Amino acid sequence: MTKRNKMIYWIATIFLSIGMLAGGIQQTLQIGGYNEIVTNLGYPLYFLSIIGIWKILGVIIILVPKFSLLKEWVYAGFFFVLSGAFISHLAVGQSFAEVIPAIVLLVPTIVSWYFRPDSRKVKIEKI
């Protein structure tokens, strides 16, 4: 892995981790305006606790070494929750400004996954 790719990976991963951790804590504690956001989207409030806890656990898995298969699941989960947020806001007719936070975290999710080091990738053996 080149030094450039390693820097891209860590910048994207740290940005993603800070964003997901902050959102996960706020969602778990149901603070920061999330109750109103989720209610306007038509989701039950308990949904916040579930998503928040999974985000916090996902950040831990992304940052610790090893667990490459679990990391793949975390990246997929982050992608699904953020793309789902994007689609949910648009589906209820909210403005494009409402989807910007989802896009801001969706991009580093993809970048972090793409530039992850070989040590953080699942090893597939050829038969």
C-alpha positions in Angstrom: 0.0 0.0 0.0 1.4 3.4 -1.0 1.9 6.1 1.6 -0.7 8.2 -0.3 -3.4 5.5 -0.2 -2.6 4.9 3.5 -3.2 8.6 4.2 -6.4 8.6 2.2 -7.6 5.6 4.1 -6.9 7.0 7.6 -8.3 10.4 6.9 -11.5 9.0 5.5 -11.7 6.4 8.3 -11.1 8.9 11.1 -13.6 11.3 9.6 -16.1 8.5 9.2 -15.5 7.2 12.8 -15.9 10.6 14.4 -19.2 11.2 12.4 -20.6 7.8 13.1 -19.6 7.8 16.8 -21.1 11.3 17.4 -24.3 10.3 15.6 -24.4 7.0 17.4 -24.1 8.5 20.8 -26.7 11.2 20.0 -29.1 8.6 18.6 -28.6 6.2 21.5 -29.3 9.0 24.0 -32.0 10.5 21.7 -30.5 14.0 21.8 -29.5 16.6 19.2 -32.8 16.8 17.4 -32.8 13.2 16.2 -36.3 12.5 17.8 -37.9 15.1 15.5 -35.9 13.9 12.4 -36.9 10.3 12.9 -40.5 11.2 13.7 -40.8 13.3 10.5 -39.5 10.3 8.5 -42.2 8.1 10.0 -39.9 5.8 12.0 -40.5 4.8 15.6 -38.2 6.4 18.2 -36.8 3.1 19.4 -35.2 2.8 16.0 -32.7 5.5 17.2 -31.4 3.3 20.0 -30.9 0.3 17.7 -29.1 2.3 15.0 -27.1 4.3 17.5 -25.7 1.2 19.3 -24.9 -0.5 16.1 -23.0 2.6 14.9 -20.9 2.8 18.1 -20.1 -0.9 17.8 -19.3 -0.5 14.1 -16.8 2.3 14.8 -15.0 0.1 17.3 -14.8 -2.8 14.8 -13.6 -0.5 12.0 -10.7 0.9 14.2 -9.4 -2.2 15.8 -7.0 -4.5 14.0 -8.1 -7.9 12.6 -11.8 -9.0 12.3 -11.7 -8.4 8.6 -14.9 -10.3 7.8 -16.7 -8.3 10.5 -15.3 -5.1 9.1 -16.9 -6.0 5.7 -20.3 -6.3 7.5 -19.7 -2.9 9.3 -19.0 -1.2 6.0 -22.1 -2.7 4.5 -24.2 -1.7 7.5 -22.8 1.9 7.3 -23.6 2.0 3.6 -27.1 0.7 4.1 -28.0 3.0 7.0 -26.6 6.1 5.2 -28.1 5.3 1.8 -31.4 4.5 3.6 -31.3 7.8 5.4 -30.7 9.5 2.0 -33.6 7.8 0.4 -35.9 8.2 3.4 -35.4 12.0 3.4 -36.1 12.2 -0.3 -39.1 9.8 -0.1 -41.0 12.0 2.4 -40.4 15.1 0.2 -37.7 16.8 2.3 -35.3 19.2 0.6 -31.9 18.1 -0.7 -30.3 20.0 2.2 -31.8 17.4 4.6 -29.8 14.6 2.8 -26.4 16.3 3.0 -25.4 14.8 6.3 -26.0 11.3 4.9 -23.9 12.1 1.8 -21.2 13.6 3.9 -20.7 10.3 5.7 -21.6 8.0 2.8 -18.6 9.3 0.8 -16.0 8.5 3.5 -17.6 5.1 4.0 -16.9 4.2 0.4 -13.5 5.8 0.4 -12.4 4.1 3.6 -13.6 0.7 2.3 -11.9 1.1 -1.0 -8.6 2.2 0.4 -8.4 -0.1 3.3 -5.1 -2.0 3.7 -4.7 -5.6 2.8 -4.5 -6.5 6.5 -8.1 -5.3 6.9 -9.5 -7.1 3.9 -11.0 -10.6 3.8 -8.6 -13.2 2.4 -10.3 -15.3 -0.2 -8.5 -18.5 -1.0 -8.6 -19.7 -4.6 -9.5 -23.3 -5.2 
